[in-house]
Amino acid sequence: MSSQWLAFAGSERIAKGEPLEVALAAHAQLLTDSTVTILAFDAVSSEPVELDLRGTAEDVSARILAAQQATAAMPKRGRGRPRLGVVSKEITLLPRHWEWLQGQSGGASVTLRKLVELAMKAEPNAANSQASLESAYRFMTAMAGNAPGYEEATRALFAKDANKFAKATRKWPRDVRKHARKLAGFALGVVV
């Protein structure tokens, strides 16, 4: 998660910034209108953020600061094996792939790491584009899942059709439309 959050009261964006700033803005909004639905997100990944807005502003501040301190106190993973940051996961290959990998100098792990590095260099923006697409989809689902044109916008997003995406999101509430377009921009190859 990033250190930037954003919050919406209904379809209106009410805050973007540091977690404490966003939580306090959301709390203040609830004091103004206790019936409004507040949704908060990580500003980069669009992962939902759970806000406990009970009590006073001081109560909310104390909970946010305690959560931040607990996160900061968590031990960082070191480098290497495990210090080098090596992560063991399972992969499934056909027998002929395993045979080829075993025949390479350095073995399967070294060869796979080299292949991944080559692919990352060949398409340096692919991971960012995919992350942008996933973030936009996550946000759209939460904030515009019932909006007119949602299905068309989703299809346009995954087809990477910027014109159709813009057209499909045209009738969405202003703040939701603006943020969805901003998130989708990198994946769609447009600057918003």
Secondary structure, DSSP 8 states (H G I E B T S, - for coil): --S-EEEEETTEEEEEESHHHHHHHHHHHHHH-TTS-EEEEETTT--EE-----S-HHHHHHHHHHHHHHHHHS----SBTTBB----------HHHHHHHHTSTTHHHHHHHHHHHHHHHHSTTHHHHHHHHHHHHHHHHHHHTTSTTHHHHHHHHHHT-HHHHHHHTTTS-HHHHHHHHHHHHHHHT---
